[in-house]
Amino acid sequence: MLASKLPNVGTTIFTRMSQLAMESGALNLSQGFPDFDGPQALREAVGRHIAAGHNQYAPMTGLPALREQVAAKIARCYGRALDPDGEVTITPGATQAIFCAIQALVQPGDEVIVFDPCYDSYEPSVLLAGGRCVHVPLALPGFAIDWQRLADALSDRTRLIILNSPHNPSGALISPVELEQLAALIRDRDIYLVSDEVYEHLVFDGVPHASVLAHEELYQRAFVVSSFGKTYHVTGWKTGYVVAPPALSAELRKVHQYVSFCGVTPLQWALADFMAEHPEHVEELPAFYQAKRDLFCDLLADSRFTFNRAAGTYFQLADYSAIRADLGDVAMAEWLTREHGVAAIPVSVFYQQPPKDLRLVRFCFAKREETLRQAAEKLCAI
Ligand SMILES: Cc1ncc(COP(=O)(O)O)c(C=O)c1O
């Protein structure tokens, strides 16, 4: 019998809930993807580049024109001047970038700190590298780093800390002060960072995103990951990038070139064109998604769910204690989907050990206005 390298991995909750939503004819606010399309000019550019013959392998590190656009955006947003050749690598999705960074860094026996609740790809990637995840729960109710618990979790074997801000599933943001605290904590240790910033442009209420790219000391030991899928409403394109200092990028590329070698060529051409022609897209994104968050939250104000508005991402957490305190969150998500026609994600699945009595579900508000109105109507009727 084949001994599984990932015995505890099964079908993910995202696949299960999307399937259940389809079977039940429910509105799917579970998995994180928009129910609207990316910009027309971006989609048309793909067709144009396919017709123009841009259909063979891209360079291993990514198309130079796209890497230059990424560097230009980072200079505009975070004030960091990058060498696009030595520090930017285009990957088939942020998930692959994270996987490669972990394989490049983690040796058998190493420990990797993840903050629970955390995105589900981190732990299997660490396990495949022969490492072990040490789960540090974020402090409730605000999902902030618990500095004492983090300090206690560090050991001589800690090789890597995985940060995620804006944070999925809570929408919480890390602050510049917290980045400073983190720098002080790991200053004299041989610890690296993977900073998962795929929601970097989805930040609300005028609060800027605190990127590791803007923190010189942390950047020198970091892989900063983002996703064009999130920023340009094209999650199915699975195209992302990782930015890291030259020596770290060199190690990451050794893995990336044997995992996929390169990303999809015409998509990279199209993204490069669109980023050059529409630099305003990323500046307009916070207001675009904040309007969706506010519409959804304003409508949900009449429901029995309670919530604090998400500070970032396109996810809204909601506490359902006043509705069905008797149900655990997985049962609640299934009940909402089957009986009330709205699919959500239970928050406990993002934990190694969920807090007792967690009564939170996650709704994705990357949806058209009519979808959000229909969903809110159903949720308010419960
Ligand atoms: C926190 C986080 N990281 C990474 C990803 C994956 O991004 P990509 O689709 O580009 O692989 C997601 C997607 O949901 C995410 O929520």
PDBQT file of the ligand as one rigid body, heavy atoms in Angstrom, charges set to zero:
ROOT
HETATM    1  C1  LIG A 401      -4.243  33.932   1.795  1.00  0.00    +0.000 C 
HETATM    2  C2  LIG A 401      -4.167  33.389   0.411  1.00  0.00    +0.000 A 
HETATM    3  N1  LIG A 401      -2.969  33.098  -0.112  1.00  0.00    +0.000 NA
HETATM    4  C3  LIG A 401      -2.838  32.603  -1.364  1.00  0.00    +0.000 A 
HETATM    5  C4  LIG A 401      -3.952  32.404  -2.173  1.00  0.00    +0.000 A 
HETATM    6  C5  LIG A 401      -3.761  31.794  -3.535  1.00  0.00    +0.000 C 
HETATM    7  O1  LIG A 401      -3.605  32.668  -4.597  1.00  0.00    +0.000 OA
HETATM    8  P1  LIG A 401      -3.476  32.066  -6.078  1.00  0.00    +0.000 P 
HETATM    9  O2  LIG A 401      -4.856  31.759  -6.556  1.00  0.00    +0.000 OA
HETATM   10  O3  LIG A 401      -2.809  33.145  -6.877  1.00  0.00    +0.000 OA
HETATM   11  O4  LIG A 401      -2.645  30.829  -6.001  1.00  0.00    +0.000 OA
HETATM   12  C6  LIG A 401      -5.217  32.684  -1.669  1.00  0.00    +0.000 A 
HETATM   13  C7  LIG A 401      -6.411  32.420  -2.489  1.00  0.00    +0.000 C 
HETATM   14  O5  LIG A 401      -7.502  32.262  -2.002  1.00  0.00    +0.000 OA
HETATM   15  C8  LIG A 401      -5.330  33.194  -0.352  1.00  0.00    +0.000 A 
HETATM   16  O6  LIG A 401      -6.527  33.479   0.186  1.00  0.00    +0.000 OA
ENDROOT
TORSDOF 0
